[in-house]
């Protein structure tokens, strides 16, 4: 009896041991949750780059403007007329002496989009007409010398005149604040918008004439190989006017100064800064018998000059085949000069009365 009870006890014990005495088997651990899918970041959109090229700077622009005739605007540069308006937006600035040792600028704009007020506007001289004709440009001025008024119709210059004619089209106005503080002669303004509205009327041809080619080449970095150091450039036009150009490595541009301080655009508040600086030497003389001391400036033919870009300089040669031709710039070995992509400032001087120095 005892043996039977013992056997039964052992059987029950073994059954409990095998079955865990009725306990639930341990739950298996849940597999780790799969990590959430990694979302790929949206790729940054490529910056928009217009497909056209500005023929005056080599930079991208909307293709609809490529074949436009540029607009060349006569800008007053007397000290009393500062600040100028709109000059920092120009693709090319030409600075040339006028009578009495002063200079005037011709600001050239391939497109007027975004160009606000311009001025103050001053009168024409024949050599500024030649600069405009070389670019097949539309010419904006306010009055002119007797020679300029003779040459405008004789040379077929398409112009907008703030003294004779185009003021009726609403292109020009007198700024009352400038008139009060700077004088009547320094108060005449226009704007890119007003000029464009006038051009949209179809009064003047707005696309280049057939066969016109602007031959200038541009490259991303126009720093002349083997050039001489030229981080600080000084162009002394006369006892009245000296221009300075200091190279800024961060922007890759020359920062302009005049009258002993920064050359600032009163419209944008920006200091005038240019990628390319060219100083062209030519013959300049007083017109015989001109009681105002107005000048003849030879722009056709050939001459010498200096090119500055990237803090370096090289001697160059310039040529202009005839009145309606653009400037062509070459190196001394005869190869065409490639400018850096960007705007340009062209100083035209006589080596007899003006001087350029750099270091």
C-alpha positions as CSV (number, residue, x, y, z in Angstrom):
1,X,0.0,0.0,0.0
2,X,2.8,2.3,0.9
3,X,4.6,1.4,-2.3
4,X,1.5,2.2,-4.4
5,X,1.1,5.6,-2.7
6,X,4.8,6.4,-3.2
7,X,4.5,5.4,-6.9
8,X,1.4,7.6,-7.3
9,X,3.2,10.5,-5.6
10,X,6.2,10.2,-7.9
11,X,4.0,10.1,-10.9
12,X,2.1,13.2,-9.9
13,X,5.4,15.0,-9.1
14,X,7.0,14.2,-12.5
15,X,3.8,15.3,-14.3
16,X,4.0,18.6,-12.4
17,X,7.7,19.0,-13.2
18,X,7.1,18.4,-16.9
19,X,4.1,20.6,-17.1
20,X,5.5,23.4,-14.9
21,X,2.9,22.5,-12.2
22,X,0.2,24.0,-14.4
23,X,2.0,27.4,-14.9
24,X,1.8,29.1,-18.3
25,X,5.0,28.8,-20.3
26,X,7.0,32.0,-20.3
27,X,5.9,34.4,-23.0
28,X,8.3,34.9,-25.8
29,X,9.7,38.5,-26.1
30,X,8.1,40.6,-28.8
31,X,10.5,41.2,-31.7
32,X,11.8,44.7,-31.8
33,X,9.7,47.1,-33.8
34,X,11.1,47.9,-37.2
35,X,12.4,51.5,-37.4
36,X,10.2,53.9,-39.3
37,X,11.3,54.4,-42.9
38,X,13.8,57.3,-43.3
39,X,12.4,60.0,-45.5
40,X,14.8,61.3,-48.0
41,X,15.1,65.1,-47.8
42,X,13.7,66.9,-50.8
43,X,16.5,67.9,-53.1
44,X,17.3,71.6,-53.1
45,X,15.9,73.1,-56.3
46,X,18.6,74.3,-58.7
47,X,18.9,78.1,-58.7
48,X,17.2,79.6,-61.7
49,X,19.7,80.7,-64.3
50,X,18.4,82.6,-67.4
51,X,19.4,81.0,-70.6
52,X,20.4,84.2,-72.4
53,X,23.7,86.1,-72.2
54,X,24.1,89.8,-71.6
55,X,26.4,90.9,-74.5
56,X,27.8,93.7,-72.4
57,X,28.8,91.7,-69.4
58,X,28.9,88.0,-70.4
59,X,26.5,87.2,-67.5
60,X,23.2,85.3,-67.8
61,X,20.1,87.3,-68.6
62,X,16.6,86.6,-70.0
63,X,17.0,85.8,-73.7
64,X,14.3,88.3,-74.6
65,X,16.8,91.1,-73.8
66,X,19.9,89.7,-75.7
67,X,19.2,91.5,-79.0
68,X,17.9,94.7,-77.5
69,X,19.6,97.9,-78.3
70,X,21.2,99.1,-75.0
71,X,20.2,102.5,-73.5
72,X,23.1,104.9,-73.0
73,X,22.4,107.7,-70.5
74,X,24.3,110.9,-70.0
75,X,25.1,111.4,-66.3
76,X,26.2,114.6,-64.6
77,X,29.4,114.1,-62.6
78,X,30.0,117.6,-61.0
79,X,30.8,117.4,-57.3
80,X,27.7,119.6,-56.6
81,X,25.5,117.1,-58.4
82,X,26.3,114.1,-56.3
83,X,25.0,111.6,-55.6
84,X,24.2,110.2,-59.0
85,X,21.2,107.9,-59.3
86,X,21.2,104.5,-61.0
87,X,24.9,104.4,-61.9
88,X,25.6,101.2,-60.0
89,X,23.1,99.3,-62.2
90,X,25.0,100.2,-65.4
91,X,26.6,97.4,-67.4
92,X,29.3,99.8,-68.7
93,X,30.3,103.2,-67.4
94,X,32.3,105.4,-69.7
95,X,34.0,108.4,-68.0
96,X,35.4,111.1,-70.3
97,X,36.7,114.6,-69.7
98,X,34.5,117.5,-70.6
99,X,35.3,121.2,-70.7
100,X,37.0,122.9,-67.7
101,X,38.5,119.6,-66.3
102,X,35.2,118.1,-65.3
103,X,34.1,114.7,-66.4
104,X,30.7,113.2,-67.4
105,X,29.6,109.6,-67.4
106,X,27.7,107.6,-70.0
107,X,25.9,104.7,-68.2
108,X,25.0,101.9,-70.6
109,X,22.1,99.4,-69.7
110,X,21.3,96.3,-71.8
111,X,18.0,95.9,-69.9
112,X,16.0,98.6,-68.0
113,X,14.3,96.0,-65.9
114,X,14.7,97.0,-62.2
115,X,16.5,100.2,-63.1
116,X,14.9,103.0,-61.1
117,X,15.6,106.7,-61.2
118,X,18.5,107.9,-63.3
119,X,20.3,111.2,-63.2
120,X,20.9,113.9,-63.0
121,X,20.8,114.0,-66.8
122,X,23.2,116.3,-68.7
123,X,23.9,117.5,-72.2
124,X,25.4,115.7,-75.2
125,X,28.8,116.0,-76.7
126,X,29.8,114.5,-80.1
127,X,32.2,111.9,-78.6
128,X,29.5,110.5,-76.3
129,X,27.4,110.1,-79.4
130,X,30.2,108.0,-80.9
131,X,30.3,105.8,-77.8
132,X,26.6,105.2,-78.1
133,X,26.8,104.5,-81.9
134,X,29.5,102.0,-81.3
135,X,27.1,99.9,-79.2
136,X,24.1,100.6,-81.5
137,X,22.6,102.2,-78.4
138,X,19.6,104.5,-77.8
139,X,20.9,107.8,-76.4
140,X,19.4,109.7,-73.5
141,X,20.5,113.3,-72.8
142,X,19.3,116.8,-71.9
143,X,20.4,119.3,-74.4
144,X,23.7,119.4,-76.2
145,X,26.6,121.4,-77.6
146,X,26.2,123.0,-81.0
147,X,28.4,120.2,-82.4
148,X,26.3,117.5,-80.8
149,X,23.0,119.0,-82.1
150,X,24.6,119.1,-85.6
151,X,25.8,115.5,-85.4
152,X,22.6,113.9,-83.9
153,X,20.6,114.1,-87.2
154,X,23.7,113.9,-89.4
155,X,24.8,110.6,-87.8
156,X,21.3,109.2,-87.4
157,X,21.5,109.0,-83.5
158,X,18.2,107.7,-82.1
159,X,17.9,109.9,-79.0
160,X,15.6,111.0,-76.2
161,X,16.3,114.7,-75.3
162,X,15.1,116.2,-72.1
163,X,15.4,119.7,-73.6
164,X,14.2,119.5,-77.1
165,X,11.3,117.1,-77.8
166,X,11.1,114.0,-75.6
167,X,10.2,115.9,-72.4
168,X,6.7,116.0,-74.0
169,X,6.6,112.2,-73.8
170,X,6.9,112.3,-70.0
171,X,10.3,110.7,-69.9
172,X,11.9,113.4,-67.8
173,X,11.0,115.5,-64.7
174,X,12.6,117.9,-62.3
175,X,13.2,116.6,-58.8
176,X,12.0,119.4,-56.5
177,X,14.3,118.4,-53.6
178,X,17.4,118.3,-55.8
179,X,16.3,121.6,-57.5
180,X,16.1,123.2,-54.0
181,X,19.3,121.8,-52.6
182,X,21.6,121.3,-55.7
183,X,20.2,123.8,-58.2
184,X,18.1,123.7,-61.4
185,X,20.8,122.3,-63.7
186,X,21.3,119.2,-61.4
187,X,17.7,118.3,-61.0
188,X,16.6,116.6,-64.2
189,X,15.8,112.9,-63.8
190,X,14.4,110.0,-65.8
191,X,13.9,106.4,-64.9
192,X,14.2,102.9,-66.5
193,X,10.4,102.6,-66.3
194,X,9.7,105.9,-68.0
195,X,12.2,105.2,-70.8
196,X,10.8,101.7,-71.4
197,X,7.3,103.1,-71.5
198,X,8.4,105.5,-74.3
199,X,10.2,102.7,-76.2
200,X,7.1,100.5,-76.0
201,X,5.3,103.1,-78.1
202,X,7.4,101.9,-81.1
203,X,8.8,105.4,-81.8
204,X,12.4,104.1,-82.0
205,X,13.9,100.8,-83.2
206,X,14.6,98.8,-80.1
207,X,16.4,95.7,-81.5
208,X,19.9,95.7,-83.0
209,X,20.3,96.5,-86.7
210,X,20.9,93.5,-88.9
211,X,24.5,92.3,-88.9
212,X,25.5,94.2,-85.7
213,X,27.9,92.2,-83.6
214,X,29.4,93.2,-80.3
215,X,32.8,91.3,-80.4
216,X,33.8,91.3,-76.8
217,X,34.6,88.0,-75.2
218,X,34.1,87.2,-71.5
219,X,35.5,84.5,-69.2
220,X,34.6,83.6,-65.6
221,X,37.9,84.9,-64.3
222,X,39.4,87.7,-66.3
223,X,42.5,88.2,-64.1
224,X,45.3,88.7,-66.6
225,X,47.9,85.9,-66.5
226,X,51.3,87.3,-65.5
227,X,49.8,90.7,-64.8
228,X,51.4,93.3,-62.6
229,X,49.9,93.9,-59.1
230,X,47.2,96.5,-59.3
231,X,45.0,96.5,-56.2
232,X,44.9,100.3,-55.9
233,X,44.4,102.3,-59.0
234,X,44.2,106.1,-59.3
235,X,43.1,107.9,-62.5
236,X,43.8,111.6,-62.4
237,X,41.7,113.2,-65.1
238,X,42.5,116.7,-64.1
239,X,43.1,118.9,-61.1
240,X,39.3,118.8,-60.5
241,X,38.7,115.1,-60.8
242,X,40.5,112.0,-59.7
243,X,38.9,108.5,-59.6
244,X,40.1,105.7,-57.3
245,X,39.6,102.0,-57.7
246,X,40.5,99.6,-54.8
247,X,40.3,95.9,-55.4
248,X,38.1,93.9,-53.0
249,X,39.2,90.3,-53.0
250,X,36.0,89.1,-51.4
251,X,33.7,90.4,-54.1
252,X,36.3,90.2,-56.9
253,X,35.5,93.8,-57.9
254,X,37.1,97.2,-57.8
255,X,35.3,99.6,-55.5
256,X,35.2,103.1,-57.0
257,X,35.8,106.4,-55.2
258,X,35.8,110.0,-56.3
259,X,36.1,113.4,-54.6
260,X,37.9,111.9,-51.7
261,X,35.2,109.4,-50.7
262,X,33.3,106.3,-51.8
263,X,31.4,106.7,-55.1
264,X,27.9,105.8,-54.0
265,X,24.7,105.5,-56.0
266,X,22.2,107.7,-54.3
267,X,19.3,105.5,-55.6
268,X,20.5,102.1,-54.4
269,X,22.9,103.2,-51.6
270,X,25.5,100.9,-53.1
271,X,29.1,101.8,-53.8
272,X,29.9,101.6,-57.5
273,X,31.8,98.3,-58.0
274,X,33.1,96.9,-61.2
275,X,34.7,93.6,-62.4
276,X,36.7,95.2,-65.2
277,X,38.5,98.6,-65.3
278,X,40.0,99.8,-68.6
279,X,41.9,103.0,-69.1
280,X,42.2,104.1,-72.7
281,X,44.6,106.7,-73.9
282,X,43.9,109.0,-76.9
283,X,44.2,112.5,-78.2
284,X,42.0,115.1,-76.5
285,X,42.1,118.8,-77.4
286,X,40.1,121.9,-77.1
287,X,37.9,122.7,-80.1
288,X,39.4,125.6,-82.0
289,X,37.4,128.8,-81.4
290,X,35.1,127.2,-78.8
291,X,34.5,129.9,-76.2
292,X,33.4,127.3,-73.7
293,X,36.5,125.2,-74.0
294,X,34.7,122.1,-75.3
295,X,36.8,119.2,-76.4
296,X,37.5,116.9,-79.3
297,X,38.1,113.3,-78.2
298,X,39.5,110.9,-80.8
299,X,37.7,107.6,-80.5
300,X,38.3,106.1,-84.0
301,X,41.6,104.6,-85.0
302,X,43.9,102.9,-82.5
303,X,45.6,103.6,-79.2
304,X,47.1,102.1,-76.0
305,X,45.6,101.5,-72.6
306,X,45.7,99.4,-69.5
307,X,43.3,96.6,-68.3
308,X,42.7,95.9,-64.7
309,X,40.9,92.8,-63.3
310,X,41.3,90.6,-60.3
311,X,43.9,92.9,-58.7
312,X,46.2,92.6,-61.7
313,X,47.0,94.7,-64.8
314,X,48.3,94.4,-68.3
315,X,49.0,96.8,-71.1
316,X,46.4,96.6,-74.0
317,X,45.7,98.1,-77.4
318,X,42.3,99.5,-78.4
319,X,40.8,100.1,-81.8
320,X,37.6,101.5,-83.2
321,X,37.3,101.1,-87.0
322,X,34.8,103.9,-87.5
323,X,32.1,105.9,-85.8
324,X,29.5,103.1,-85.7
325,X,31.9,100.4,-84.6
326,X,32.4,99.1,-81.1
327,X,35.8,99.2,-79.3
328,X,38.0,96.1,-79.8
329,X,40.5,95.3,-77.1
330,X,43.6,93.2,-77.7
331,X,46.7,92.2,-75.8
332,X,50.1,93.4,-77.0
333,X,50.7,90.1,-78.7
334,X,47.6,90.7,-80.9
335,X,45.3,88.2,-79.1
336,X,41.8,89.4,-78.3
337,X,41.3,90.5,-74.7
338,X,38.8,88.5,-72.7
339,X,37.1,90.5,-69.9
340,X,35.9,89.0,-66.7
341,X,32.2,88.2,-66.6
342,X,30.7,91.3,-65.1
343,X,30.4,95.1,-65.5
344,X,33.0,97.4,-66.8
345,X,34.3,100.9,-66.2
346,X,36.1,102.6,-69.0
347,X,38.1,105.8,-68.4
348,X,39.2,107.7,-71.5
349,X,42.1,110.1,-71.0
350,X,44.8,112.0,-72.7
351,X,48.3,111.1,-71.5
352,X,49.2,114.8,-71.9
353,X,46.8,116.0,-69.3
354,X,45.8,112.9,-67.3
355,X,47.7,110.2,-65.5
356,X,47.0,106.6,-64.3
357,X,49.0,105.1,-61.4
358,X,48.6,101.7,-59.6
359,X,50.2,99.5,-57.1
